[in-house]
Amino acid sequence: MTLSTLAGDIQLVGLTKTYGSATALDAIDLHIPAGSLTVIVGPSGCGKSTLLRVLSGLETASTGGLLLGGAPLTDQRAGDRDVAMVFQDYALYPHMSVAANLSFGLRLQARHDRRNGPSKAEITRRVADVAGLLGLDALLERKPAQLSGGQRQRVALGRAIIRRPQVLLLDEPLSALDSQLRASARAEILRLHREIGATLVLVTHDQHEALSMATHLVVMDAGRVAQSGTAEELFHRPATEFVATFVGSPAMNLQPEQTGDGRVGWRATDATVLPDVRHPAAVPASGDLVVSGTTELCEFTGDGQQVLVRNDERSFTITQHEGDSWLRPGEPMHAIIPASRLHHFDSNGHRRHAS
């Protein structure tokens, strides 16, 4: 791994975190690029929140190295790291106003370092700047109990970025919001990322959130990094069956190869429904795949429908778009997937074939 000295660049080298005999993080090697919006996703218990806590200094790594901008970070206390964290429950001080919540860290810094800490005028200016950036100007005198969930989320973000950290860590920051607020909050975080220029590391379990927000995506499984790269890379070229089925909704369809002992996968959007097996397109070109079955469930999605199809051997999902001749439950279904859209995985470790 080539080490970078760019501000905000994070590198983990053989990082391990254990709790007694349980291993939460298993020898992780990972590069988080400076200035990226890196999203960490994975099933419950995979270690993604533990990784965030190790980055913040709330947990200490058992072995391995952690560097920020090329400088060792592993043994630094949380308060000494140029890192800020926004928790899932926001953790605002209920007895303080919005302005006091925003300025708390700066006031603490000024009290402990009277010579180099920020002045009262500097603190007032930074509070005004952050309030303007996040649309909190009219809320500065309110207490957290007087705010909506979305407003509390913005205050928590403001309290973190007012310190101007190199790295901002977000632990499922949108999970407490309803679907409509989540959409606007995602846009808010993307805009904030563009404007402050810091490295953002966000943990989520939400597929849409991960794919739509990430400039760099990390998928974890059982304490290890299963794959990292751009969202497009992980969606279109998953390294393993686990990544293939975890990234994207609905999950990638998998079935045994017609020859050999590996498995072939395909996305629901890559299937073209045929009128019947006598249709000329049902005669596949070299490598194309034809699938058949009986339609079991059709779920309307607004601009199309997700169709669950079952045959004697397995079930799979296809996506139909508005304007297509829609399938109905109980109907026979035939579809073709072109060879260029198929993903082939071997039986030894279920890794993707090189292609």
Residue frames as qw, qx, qy, qz and C-alpha x, y, z in Angstrom:
[[0.000, 0.889, 0.459, 0.000, 0.00, 0.00, 0.00],
 [0.400, 0.378, -0.020, 0.835, 1.40, 3.40, -1.00],
 [0.288, -0.629, -0.506, 0.514, 1.15, 5.86, 1.88],
 [0.183, 0.720, 0.290, 0.603, -0.23, 9.33, 1.17],
 [0.331, -0.235, -0.392, 0.825, 0.56, 12.55, 3.06],
 [0.135, -0.455, -0.366, -0.800, -2.51, 14.44, 1.79],
 [0.230, -0.067, 0.520, -0.820, -4.53, 16.14, 4.54],
 [0.720, 0.091, 0.185, -0.662, -7.63, 14.06, 5.28],
 [0.688, 0.292, -0.631, -0.210, -6.19, 10.91, 3.70],
 [0.696, -0.422, 0.465, -0.348, -6.80, 7.87, 5.93],
 [0.626, 0.342, -0.694, -0.103, -4.91, 4.59, 5.76],
 [0.793, -0.399, 0.353, -0.296, -5.49, 1.48, 7.82],
 [0.472, 0.507, -0.721, -0.022, -2.71, -1.11, 7.77],
 [0.509, -0.011, -0.846, 0.157, -3.43, -4.56, 9.22],
 [0.301, -0.334, 0.336, -0.828, -5.88, -3.02, 11.70],
 [0.504, -0.241, -0.828, -0.039, -7.40, -5.47, 14.18],
 [0.359, -0.387, 0.338, -0.779, -9.84, -4.96, 17.05],
 [0.529, -0.159, -0.833, -0.020, -10.66, -7.79, 19.42],
 [0.521, -0.496, 0.241, -0.652, -12.90, -8.07, 22.48],
 [0.722, -0.284, 0.601, -0.190, -11.64, -11.08, 24.40],
 [0.510, -0.035, 0.804, 0.304, -11.92, -14.00, 22.00],
 [0.479, 0.730, 0.486, -0.039, -14.22, -12.11, 19.59],
 [0.385, -0.130, 0.343, 0.847, -12.69, -10.35, 16.59],
 [0.291, 0.774, 0.380, -0.414, -14.61, -7.26, 15.48],
 [0.424, 0.842, -0.256, -0.216, -12.05, -6.03, 12.92],
 [0.909, -0.112, 0.351, 0.195, -9.84, -8.59, 11.23],
 [0.551, -0.245, 0.426, 0.674, -6.52, -7.29, 9.80],
 [0.414, 0.829, 0.372, -0.063, -8.07, -4.50, 7.72],
 [0.385, -0.178, 0.323, 0.846, -6.05, -2.82, 4.98],
 [0.224, 0.794, 0.560, 0.077, -8.02, 0.14, 3.66],
 [0.280, -0.038, 0.105, 0.954, -7.37, 3.47, 1.97],
 [0.101, 0.820, 0.538, -0.167, -9.93, 6.27, 2.40],
 [0.479, 0.393, 0.189, 0.762, -9.01, 9.01, -0.10],
 [0.156, -0.333, -0.255, 0.894, -8.62, 12.61, 1.04],
 [0.276, 0.217, -0.113, -0.930, -11.71, 14.70, 0.32],
 [0.288, -0.141, -0.862, -0.393, -13.85, 11.66, -0.47],
 [0.657, -0.212, 0.234, -0.685, -17.33, 10.90, 0.76],
 [0.292, 0.191, -0.937, -0.018, -16.65, 7.33, 1.79],
 [0.755, -0.238, 0.053, -0.609, -19.66, 5.20, 2.71],
 [0.040, 0.245, -0.956, 0.154, -19.18, 2.01, 4.75],
 [0.769, -0.048, -0.063, -0.635, -21.95, -0.52, 4.39],
 [0.323, 0.182, -0.927, 0.051, -22.48, -4.10, 5.50],
 [0.622, -0.451, -0.589, -0.251, -24.79, -6.39, 7.50],
 [0.528, -0.759, 0.149, -0.351, -25.37, -5.93, 11.22],
 [0.829, -0.474, 0.283, 0.086, -22.38, -7.03, 13.26],
 [0.828, 0.459, 0.004, 0.322, -19.88, -6.75, 10.38],
 [0.649, -0.310, -0.085, 0.690, -17.72, -4.17, 12.23],
 [0.298, 0.633, 0.257, 0.667, -18.61, -0.94, 10.43],
 [0.336, -0.893, -0.080, -0.288, -19.50, 1.05, 13.56],
 [0.794, -0.493, 0.092, 0.343, -16.49, -0.39, 15.40],
 [0.633, 0.268, 0.207, 0.696, -14.30, 0.83, 12.55],
 [0.015, 0.815, 0.167, 0.555, -15.77, 4.31, 12.89],
 [0.602, -0.796, -0.009, -0.055, -15.11, 4.31, 16.65],
 [0.805, -0.207, 0.147, 0.536, -11.50, 3.25, 16.09],
 [0.418, 0.534, 0.206, 0.706, -11.06, 6.08, 13.58],
 [0.228, -0.856, -0.123, -0.448, -12.49, 8.56, 16.09],
 [0.223, 0.419, -0.653, 0.590, -10.35, 7.30, 18.98],
 [0.682, -0.375, 0.165, -0.606, -13.32, 6.14, 21.07],
 [0.981, -0.131, 0.143, 0.008, -11.93, 2.61, 20.68],
 [0.144, -0.741, 0.615, 0.227, -8.26, 1.60, 20.54],
 [0.798, 0.378, -0.424, -0.198, -7.05, -0.79, 17.86],
 [0.895, -0.385, 0.221, 0.038, -5.64, -4.06, 19.18],
 [0.623, -0.231, 0.466, 0.585, -2.98, -4.32, 16.47],
 [0.488, 0.570, 0.472, 0.463, -2.09, -2.61, 13.23],
 [0.282, -0.200, 0.001, 0.938, -1.61, 0.96, 12.09],
 [0.166, 0.838, 0.519, 0.015, -3.85, 3.97, 11.48],
 [0.391, -0.153, 0.129, 0.898, -2.57, 7.06, 9.69],
 [0.211, 0.882, 0.398, -0.138, -4.12, 10.44, 8.90],
 [0.298, 0.940, -0.165, -0.003, -2.29, 12.45, 6.25],
 [0.688, 0.446, -0.488, 0.301, 0.67, 10.10, 6.66],
 [0.089, -0.517, 0.585, -0.619, 0.96, 10.77, 10.42],
 [0.350, -0.147, -0.913, 0.147, 0.42, 7.92, 12.92],
 [0.442, -0.422, -0.053, -0.790, -2.92, 8.22, 14.68],
 [0.684, -0.200, -0.699, -0.055, -3.22, 4.91, 16.49],
 [0.518, -0.272, -0.589, 0.558, -1.99, 6.09, 19.91],
 [0.024, -0.233, 0.057, -0.970, -3.51, 9.58, 19.86],
 [0.139, 0.371, 0.732, -0.554, -6.37, 10.37, 22.22],
 [0.247, 0.666, 0.673, 0.205, -9.76, 11.14, 20.68],
 [0.061, -0.935, -0.210, 0.280, -9.55, 14.80, 21.72],
 [0.301, -0.631, 0.414, 0.583, -6.17, 15.23, 20.04],
 [0.451, 0.207, 0.734, 0.464, -7.26, 13.88, 16.64],
 [0.181, 0.277, -0.173, -0.928, -8.35, 16.26, 13.90],
 [0.218, -0.225, -0.886, -0.341, -11.51, 14.17, 13.60],
 [0.414, -0.024, 0.337, -0.845, -15.14, 14.95, 14.48],
 [0.086, -0.162, -0.974, -0.134, -18.01, 12.49, 14.84],
 [0.532, -0.107, -0.008, -0.840, -21.79, 12.75, 14.52],
 [0.198, -0.025, 0.951, -0.237, -23.60, 10.01, 16.42],
 [0.118, -0.339, -0.851, -0.384, -26.75, 8.16, 15.40],
 [0.240, -0.722, -0.637, 0.125, -28.81, 9.78, 18.18],
 [0.173, 0.834, 0.073, 0.518, -27.22, 13.27, 17.63],
 [0.664, -0.323, -0.393, 0.548, -26.21, 13.50, 21.36],
 [0.066, 0.651, 0.028, 0.756, -27.13, 17.19, 21.71],
 [0.182, -0.098, -0.638, 0.741, -27.07, 18.87, 25.13],
 [0.104, -0.643, -0.721, -0.235, -30.79, 19.24, 25.96],
 [0.286, -0.789, -0.353, 0.414, -30.36, 22.19, 28.36],
 [0.287, -0.404, 0.261, 0.829, -28.37, 24.26, 25.84],
 [0.501, 0.711, 0.088, -0.486, -29.62, 26.42, 22.99],
 [0.843, 0.485, 0.134, 0.191, -28.67, 25.67, 19.39],
 [0.258, 0.875, -0.297, 0.283, -26.03, 28.41, 19.56],
 [0.466, -0.664, 0.549, -0.202, -24.57, 26.96, 22.77],
 [0.922, 0.030, 0.385, 0.034, -24.56, 23.43, 21.32],
 [0.698, 0.677, -0.023, 0.232, -22.73, 24.67, 18.22],
 [0.154, 0.837, -0.370, 0.373, -20.13, 26.62, 20.17],
 [0.817, -0.555, 0.124, -0.095, -19.57, 24.13, 23.01],
 [0.913, 0.041, 0.049, 0.404, -16.43, 22.51, 21.59],
 [0.408, 0.630, -0.068, 0.658, -14.85, 25.85, 20.72],
 [0.384, -0.798, 0.131, -0.444, -15.62, 27.29, 24.15],
 [0.914, -0.380, 0.107, 0.095, -14.04, 24.22, 25.75],
 [0.775, 0.311, 0.012, 0.549, -10.99, 24.63, 23.53],
 [0.105, 0.771, -0.095, 0.622, -10.69, 28.32, 24.46],
 [0.645, -0.712, 0.109, -0.255, -10.95, 27.51, 28.19],
 [0.922, -0.257, 0.162, 0.240, -8.16, 24.89, 28.07],
 [0.640, 0.089, 0.220, 0.731, -5.86, 26.85, 25.74],
 [0.010, -0.889, -0.272, 0.367, -6.23, 30.54, 26.50],
 [0.222, -0.581, 0.402, 0.671, -3.24, 31.47, 24.36],
 [0.021, -0.158, 0.764, 0.625, -4.02, 29.59, 21.12],
 [0.200, 0.468, 0.856, -0.092, -7.72, 28.83, 21.51],
 [0.106, 0.569, 0.493, 0.650, -10.40, 30.78, 19.62],
 [0.011, 0.006, 0.311, -0.950, -11.45, 34.20, 20.93],
 [0.313, 0.480, 0.656, -0.491, -15.06, 35.07, 21.80],
 [0.385, 0.617, -0.147, -0.670, -15.31, 37.05, 18.57],
 [0.199, 0.319, -0.851, -0.368, -13.97, 34.08, 16.57],
 [0.143, 0.206, 0.948, -0.196, -16.45, 31.73, 18.22],
 [0.373, 0.587, 0.375, -0.613, -19.36, 34.10, 17.48],
 [0.346, 0.562, -0.445, -0.605, -18.24, 34.40, 13.84],
 [0.098, 0.164, -0.960, -0.203, -17.91, 30.63, 13.38],
 [0.267, 0.366, 0.807, -0.378, -21.35, 29.99, 14.91],
 [0.418, 0.637, 0.094, -0.640, -22.86, 32.51, 12.49],
 [0.253, 0.466, -0.699, -0.479, -21.01, 30.95, 9.53],
 [0.011, 0.019, 1.000, 0.017, -22.15, 27.40, 10.38],
 [0.322, 0.480, 0.631, -0.518, -25.71, 28.51, 11.14],
 [0.409, 0.614, -0.175, -0.652, -25.87, 30.21, 7.75],
 [0.168, 0.334, -0.864, -0.337, -24.42, 27.17, 5.99],
 [0.068, -0.161, -0.983, 0.052, -26.98, 24.82, 7.54],
 [0.315, -0.472, -0.451, -0.689, -30.00, 27.14, 7.63],
 [0.512, -0.450, -0.659, 0.317, -30.08, 27.40, 11.41],
 [0.157, 0.303, -0.111, 0.934, -30.03, 31.21, 11.68],
 [0.472, -0.446, -0.125, -0.750, -33.59, 31.48, 12.99],
 [0.855, -0.326, -0.387, -0.116, -33.17, 28.59, 15.46],
 [0.442, 0.424, -0.550, 0.568, -30.13, 29.68, 17.47],
 [0.271, -0.375, 0.472, -0.751, -32.06, 30.40, 20.67],
 [0.859, -0.155, -0.175, -0.455, -34.13, 27.21, 20.62],
 [0.473, -0.421, 0.757, -0.160, -33.46, 24.11, 22.73],
 [0.067, 0.162, -0.927, -0.331, -33.20, 20.64, 21.10],
 [0.218, 0.368, 0.862, -0.272, -36.69, 19.69, 22.38],
 [0.343, 0.691, 0.217, -0.598, -38.12, 22.52, 20.26],
 [0.177, 0.528, -0.615, -0.558, -36.55, 21.20, 17.05],
 [0.917, 0.243, -0.043, -0.314, -37.66, 18.64, 14.46],
 [0.900, -0.165, 0.323, 0.240, -35.59, 15.55, 13.76],
 [0.669, 0.567, 0.139, 0.461, -34.12, 17.12, 10.64],
 [0.028, -0.919, 0.154, -0.362, -33.20, 20.31, 12.52],
 [0.709, -0.621, 0.334, 0.005, -31.51, 18.33, 15.31],
 [0.888, 0.145, 0.255, 0.354, -29.54, 16.45, 12.68],
 [0.427, 0.767, 0.005, 0.479, -28.31, 19.74, 11.20],
 [0.361, -0.868, 0.255, -0.228, -27.29, 21.01, 14.65],
 [0.868, -0.328, 0.332, 0.169, -25.30, 17.81, 15.25],
 [0.746, 0.442, 0.176, 0.466, -23.58, 18.26, 11.87],
 [0.114, 0.902, -0.064, 0.411, -22.91, 21.92, 12.67],
 [0.609, -0.744, 0.268, -0.057, -21.38, 21.11, 16.05],
 [0.879, -0.084, 0.320, 0.344, -18.96, 18.75, 14.29],
 [0.620, 0.529, 0.208, 0.540, -17.93, 20.93, 11.33],
 [0.123, -0.982, 0.004, -0.145, -17.52, 24.12, 13.38],
 [0.673, -0.592, 0.338, 0.287, -14.19, 22.66, 14.51],
 [0.501, 0.752, -0.360, -0.232, -13.08, 22.45, 10.85],
 [0.723, -0.347, 0.593, 0.080, -11.76, 18.89, 11.18],
 [0.089, 0.410, -0.765, -0.489, -9.82, 17.06, 8.48],
 [0.259, -0.114, -0.931, -0.230, -12.23, 14.13, 8.84],
 [0.540, -0.116, 0.233, -0.800, -15.94, 14.03, 9.67],
 [0.103, -0.027, -0.994, -0.015, -17.38, 10.68, 10.79],
 [0.575, -0.077, -0.013, -0.815, -21.14, 10.06, 10.50],
 [0.061, -0.017, 0.988, -0.140, -22.64, 7.02, 12.23],
 [0.009, -0.504, -0.840, -0.200, -26.02, 6.29, 10.58],
 [0.033, -0.156, -0.226, 0.961, -26.95, 10.00, 10.79],
 [0.410, -0.020, -0.317, -0.855, -30.22, 9.63, 8.87],
 [0.267, -0.144, -0.952, -0.034, -31.67, 6.50, 10.45],
 [0.008, 0.415, 0.686, -0.598, -34.01, 8.41, 12.78],
 [0.257, 0.339, -0.110, -0.898, -35.58, 10.43, 9.94],
 [0.701, 0.419, 0.517, -0.255, -38.65, 9.52, 7.89],
 [0.687, 0.251, 0.510, 0.454, -38.23, 8.79, 4.18],
 [0.282, 0.891, 0.233, 0.269, -39.07, 12.31, 3.00],
 [0.301, -0.924, 0.227, 0.059, -36.65, 13.94, 5.43],
 [0.769, -0.258, 0.451, 0.371, -33.96, 11.38, 4.55],
 [0.617, 0.562, 0.350, 0.426, -34.01, 12.52, 0.91],
 [0.071, 0.958, -0.014, 0.277, -33.52, 16.18, 1.84],
 [0.593, -0.731, 0.321, 0.106, -30.91, 15.27, 4.47],
 [0.820, 0.068, 0.378, 0.425, -28.91, 13.29, 1.87],
 [0.418, 0.765, 0.180, 0.456, -28.87, 16.36, -0.36],
 [0.307, -0.936, 0.117, -0.129, -27.81, 18.47, 2.64],
 [0.753, -0.470, 0.371, 0.275, -24.85, 16.18, 3.40],
 [0.718, 0.355, 0.346, 0.488, -23.76, 16.12, -0.26],
 [0.171, 0.905, 0.072, 0.382, -23.87, 19.92, -0.41],
 [0.523, -0.824, 0.217, 0.001, -22.03, 20.18, 2.90],
 [0.842, -0.148, 0.343, 0.388, -19.32, 17.82, 1.63],
 [0.555, 0.609, 0.228, 0.519, -18.78, 19.97, -1.45],
 [0.041, -0.931, -0.012, -0.362, -18.57, 23.18, 0.57],
 [0.562, -0.778, 0.281, -0.022, -16.34, 22.17, 3.50],
 [0.539, 0.654, -0.531, 0.009, -13.95, 19.95, 1.53],
 [0.412, -0.492, 0.724, -0.256, -13.27, 17.57, 4.45],
 [0.324, 0.092, -0.925, -0.174, -13.08, 13.79, 4.19],
 [0.675, -0.186, 0.212, -0.681, -16.48, 12.36, 5.16],
 [0.219, 0.087, -0.972, -0.019, -16.84, 8.76, 6.34],
 [0.619, -0.114, 0.104, -0.770, -20.47, 7.67, 6.67],
 [0.064, -0.009, 0.994, -0.083, -21.77, 4.37, 8.04],
 [0.619, 0.103, 0.023, -0.778, -25.19, 3.22, 6.85],
 [0.445, 0.063, 0.893, -0.022, -27.27, 0.10, 6.30],
 [0.536, 0.657, 0.308, -0.431, -29.34, 1.78, 3.57],
 [0.674, 0.178, 0.543, 0.468, -28.58, 0.56, 0.03],
 [0.320, 0.837, 0.321, 0.306, -29.95, 3.64, -1.73],
 [0.295, -0.941, 0.123, 0.112, -28.05, 5.93, 0.62],
 [0.662, -0.406, 0.471, 0.418, -24.78, 4.08, -0.04],
 [0.594, 0.319, 0.544, 0.499, -25.04, 3.97, -3.83],
 [0.203, 0.882, 0.326, 0.274, -26.39, 7.49, -4.29],
 [0.275, -0.957, 0.087, 0.032, -23.98, 9.32, -1.96],
 [0.758, -0.439, 0.315, 0.366, -20.62, 7.54, -2.07],
 [0.404, 0.806, -0.407, -0.145, -17.65, 8.75, -4.07],
 [0.276, 0.383, -0.870, 0.140, -15.89, 5.78, -2.45],
 [0.832, -0.269, -0.066, -0.480, -17.79, 2.70, -1.23],
 [0.074, 0.380, -0.888, 0.246, -16.58, 0.10, 1.27],
 [0.839, -0.214, -0.276, -0.418, -18.46, -3.18, 1.82],
 [0.115, -0.471, 0.795, -0.364, -17.64, -5.05, 5.03],
 [0.871, -0.136, -0.347, -0.319, -18.37, -8.63, 6.01],
 [0.906, -0.342, -0.201, 0.147, -17.46, -10.40, 9.27],
 [0.514, -0.766, 0.133, 0.362, -14.91, -7.78, 10.31],
 [0.538, -0.140, 0.497, 0.667, -13.16, -7.64, 6.94],
 [0.314, 0.581, -0.160, -0.734, -13.31, -5.42, 3.86],
 [0.740, 0.300, 0.601, 0.031, -15.03, -7.48, 1.18],
 [0.514, 0.436, 0.379, 0.634, -14.42, -4.84, -1.51],
 [0.088, -0.767, -0.172, 0.612, -13.82, -1.10, -1.85],
 [0.324, 0.122, 0.519, 0.781, -13.95, 1.26, -4.82],
 [0.283, 0.011, -0.113, -0.952, -16.47, 3.49, -6.55],
 [0.619, 0.187, 0.530, -0.548, -20.15, 2.65, -6.26],
 [0.711, 0.509, -0.246, -0.418, -20.23, 1.91, -10.01],
 [0.303, 0.456, -0.837, 0.015, -17.32, -0.56, -9.69],
 [0.235, -0.084, 0.878, -0.408, -18.93, -2.49, -6.85],
 [0.668, 0.342, 0.331, -0.572, -22.33, -2.57, -8.55],
 [0.727, 0.566, -0.231, -0.313, -21.13, -3.55, -12.03],
 [0.650, 0.403, -0.626, 0.153, -18.03, -5.61, -11.11],
 [0.696, -0.607, 0.241, -0.299, -18.56, -7.19, -7.66],
 [0.145, 0.581, -0.798, 0.064, -15.51, -9.13, -6.52],
 [0.029, -0.025, 0.976, -0.216, -17.48, -11.86, -4.73],
 [0.283, -0.472, -0.769, -0.325, -20.96, -13.34, -4.52],
 [0.296, -0.581, -0.553, 0.519, -21.38, -11.61, -1.15],
 [0.059, -0.368, 0.064, 0.926, -20.78, -8.16, -2.65],
 [0.130, -0.132, -0.695, -0.695, -22.94, -9.03, -5.66],
 [0.338, -0.541, -0.754, -0.158, -25.93, -9.90, -3.50],
 [0.330, -0.575, -0.448, 0.600, -25.39, -7.20, -0.88],
 [0.050, -0.380, 0.132, 0.914, -24.91, -4.18, -3.15],
 [0.277, -0.029, -0.565, -0.777, -28.03, -3.23, -5.09],
 [0.352, 0.256, 0.746, -0.504, -31.73, -3.71, -4.49],
 [0.945, -0.252, 0.103, -0.182, -33.15, -6.13, -5.42],
 [0.523, -0.545, 0.619, 0.216, -30.19, -8.40, -4.82],
 [0.322, 0.468, -0.692, -0.444, -28.38, -9.96, -7.76],
 [0.946, 0.045, 0.061, -0.314, -29.93, -13.22, -8.96],
 [0.070, -0.553, 0.827, 0.075, -27.62, -16.27, -8.71],
 [0.944, 0.098, 0.134, -0.284, -27.94, -19.75, -10.20],
 [0.722, -0.281, 0.546, 0.317, -25.63, -22.65, -11.04],
 [0.158, 0.543, -0.563, -0.603, -23.62, -22.41, -14.25],
 [0.887, 0.275, -0.022, -0.369, -24.99, -24.57, -17.05],
 [0.862, 0.271, -0.344, 0.257, -21.49, -25.99, -17.41],
 [0.326, 0.390, -0.537, 0.673, -18.94, -26.26, -14.61],
 [0.492, -0.487, -0.680, 0.243, -19.50, -25.96, -10.88],
 [0.151, -0.048, -0.201, 0.967, -19.50, -22.18, -10.46],
 [0.145, 0.699, 0.643, -0.276, -22.49, -19.84, -10.37],
 [0.217, 0.348, 0.363, 0.837, -23.75, -17.13, -12.71],
 [0.054, -0.594, -0.514, 0.616, -25.35, -13.90, -11.55],
 [0.147, 0.408, 0.452, 0.779, -27.43, -11.21, -13.21],
 [0.085, 0.162, 0.347, -0.920, -29.21, -8.02, -12.18],
 [0.342, 0.540, 0.719, -0.273, -33.00, -7.77, -12.27],
 [0.288, 0.781, 0.006, -0.553, -32.74, -4.83, -14.69],
 [0.030, -0.489, 0.721, 0.490, -30.66, -6.83, -17.21],
 [0.350, 0.217, 0.909, 0.067, -33.43, -9.28, -18.16],
 [0.347, 0.165, -0.312, -0.869, -35.59, -8.68, -21.24],
 [0.580, 0.186, 0.693, -0.387, -39.01, -10.36, -21.04],
 [0.083, 0.106, -0.779, -0.613, -39.99, -12.38, -24.12],
 [0.667, -0.033, -0.125, -0.733, -43.55, -13.10, -25.32],
 [0.952, -0.141, 0.206, -0.176, -42.85, -16.85, -25.19],
 [0.601, -0.425, 0.598, 0.318, -40.10, -19.40, -25.80],
 [0.675, 0.450, 0.506, 0.292, -40.96, -19.47, -29.54],
 [0.137, 0.975, -0.026, -0.173, -39.90, -15.83, -29.92],
 [0.744, 0.554, -0.215, 0.306, -36.77, -15.51, -32.15],
 [0.004, -0.766, 0.456, -0.454, -34.87, -13.80, -29.33],
 [0.826, -0.422, 0.285, -0.241, -35.36, -16.90, -27.19],
 [0.928, 0.222, -0.056, 0.295, -32.66, -18.58, -29.27],
 [0.406, -0.861, 0.129, 0.278, -29.65, -17.29, -27.34],
 [0.500, 0.757, -0.390, 0.157, -26.46, -16.03, -28.90],
 [0.732, 0.112, -0.546, 0.392, -23.25, -17.54, -27.58],
 [0.307, 0.040, -0.554, 0.773, -23.16, -17.08, -23.81],
 [0.407, -0.320, -0.038, -0.855, -26.63, -15.53, -23.45],
 [0.017, 0.085, 0.920, -0.383, -28.88, -16.93, -20.74],
 [0.477, -0.315, -0.424, -0.703, -32.60, -17.73, -21.05],
 [0.052, 0.023, 0.822, -0.567, -34.65, -18.13, -17.87],
 [0.463, -0.320, -0.553, -0.615, -38.25, -19.27, -17.46],
 [0.102, -0.149, -0.823, 0.539, -40.76, -19.68, -14.68],
 [0.183, -0.694, -0.648, -0.254, -44.15, -18.67, -13.32],
 [0.001, -0.499, 0.153, -0.853, -44.80, -15.14, -12.09],
 [0.442, -0.386, -0.756, 0.288, -45.55, -15.28, -8.38],
 [0.233, -0.770, -0.361, 0.472, -45.56, -11.68, -7.12],
 [0.370, 0.557, 0.233, 0.706, -45.66, -8.28, -8.83],
 [0.344, -0.660, -0.342, 0.574, -44.78, -5.16, -6.81],
 [0.300, 0.854, 0.242, 0.350, -45.61, -1.76, -8.30],
 [0.592, -0.315, -0.124, 0.731, -42.73, 0.74, -7.81],
 [0.069, 0.789, 0.114, -0.600, -44.17, 3.84, -9.48],
 [0.314, 0.679, -0.438, -0.499, -42.07, 3.76, -12.65],
 [0.509, 0.276, -0.787, -0.215, -42.25, -0.01, -13.10],
 [0.855, -0.370, 0.091, -0.351, -42.65, -3.23, -11.17],
 [0.069, -0.476, 0.872, -0.092, -40.49, -5.83, -9.47],
 [0.871, 0.048, -0.239, -0.427, -41.54, -9.34, -10.46],
 [0.415, -0.411, 0.799, -0.141, -40.76, -12.45, -8.43],
 [0.769, 0.294, -0.423, -0.378, -40.60, -15.52, -10.66],
 [0.556, -0.380, 0.718, -0.177, -40.35, -19.12, -9.51],
 [0.726, 0.279, -0.542, -0.319, -39.65, -22.40, -11.28],
 [0.935, -0.233, -0.261, -0.054, -38.98, -25.93, -10.07],
 [0.767, 0.108, -0.313, 0.549, -35.37, -25.14, -9.16],
 [0.362, -0.204, -0.263, 0.871, -35.22, -21.58, -7.81],
 [0.107, 0.900, 0.414, -0.090, -36.77, -18.12, -7.65],
 [0.453, -0.014, 0.137, 0.881, -35.45, -14.89, -9.17],
 [0.085, 0.787, 0.343, -0.505, -36.45, -11.25, -9.62],
 [0.414, 0.315, 0.418, 0.745, -36.77, -9.17, -12.76],
 [0.021, 0.536, 0.230, -0.812, -37.57, -5.48, -13.21],
 [0.319, 0.569, 0.626, 0.427, -40.14, -4.26, -15.72],
 [0.123, -0.190, -0.047, 0.973, -40.36, -0.60, -16.69],
 [0.394, 0.591, 0.414, -0.569, -43.46, 1.47, -17.32],
 [0.461, 0.594, -0.342, -0.564, -44.59, 1.00, -20.91],
 [0.080, 0.219, -0.961, -0.147, -43.65, -2.68, -21.02],
 [0.711, -0.222, -0.460, -0.483, -46.34, -5.33, -21.33],
 [0.284, -0.499, 0.634, -0.518, -46.61, -6.04, -17.62],
 [0.415, -0.024, -0.909, 0.003, -46.70, -9.53, -16.23],
 [0.624, -0.436, 0.062, -0.646, -49.42, -10.65, -13.83],
 [0.398, -0.347, 0.799, -0.286, -49.29, -13.25, -11.04],
 [0.769, 0.158, 0.587, -0.198, -49.76, -16.81, -12.32],
 [0.664, 0.712, -0.119, -0.192, -48.52, -16.07, -15.85],
 [0.891, -0.005, 0.157, 0.426, -45.63, -17.96, -17.45],
 [0.001, 0.957, -0.202, -0.210, -42.51, -15.84, -17.94],
 [0.858, 0.159, 0.162, 0.461, -39.53, -16.16, -20.28],
 [0.017, -0.979, 0.141, 0.145, -36.60, -13.73, -20.33],
 [0.838, 0.321, -0.070, 0.436, -33.15, -13.45, -21.84],
 [0.371, -0.875, 0.162, 0.267, -30.02, -11.94, -20.32],
 [0.640, 0.713, -0.267, 0.102, -27.17, -11.06, -22.71],
 [0.872, -0.039, -0.255, 0.416, -23.76, -12.58, -22.06],
 [0.328, 0.487, -0.203, 0.784, -22.23, -9.12, -21.52],
 [0.424, -0.592, 0.115, -0.676, -24.48, -8.64, -18.47],
 [0.915, -0.282, -0.284, -0.047, -23.69, -11.94, -16.76],
 [0.169, -0.752, 0.566, -0.294, -21.37, -12.28, -13.75],
 [0.885, 0.062, -0.461, -0.006, -19.51, -15.56, -13.32],
 [0.397, -0.702, 0.489, -0.333, -18.31, -16.72, -9.90],
 [0.498, 0.278, -0.820, 0.041, -16.11, -19.72, -9.13],
 [0.796, -0.441, -0.371, -0.183, -16.93, -22.36, -6.54],
 [0.715, -0.134, -0.361, 0.584, -13.66, -21.80, -4.64],
 [0.252, -0.311, -0.260, 0.879, -14.36, -18.78, -2.45],
 [0.241, 0.770, 0.590, -0.031, -17.16, -17.62, -4.75],
 [0.179, -0.598, 0.160, 0.764, -14.95, -14.97, -6.35],
 [0.583, 0.730, 0.078, -0.348, -15.71, -13.35, -9.68],
 [0.813, 0.181, 0.342, 0.434, -13.94, -14.76, -12.74],
 [0.194, -0.522, 0.252, 0.791, -11.47, -12.37, -14.33],
 [0.502, 0.586, 0.592, 0.231, -12.96, -10.93, -17.52]]
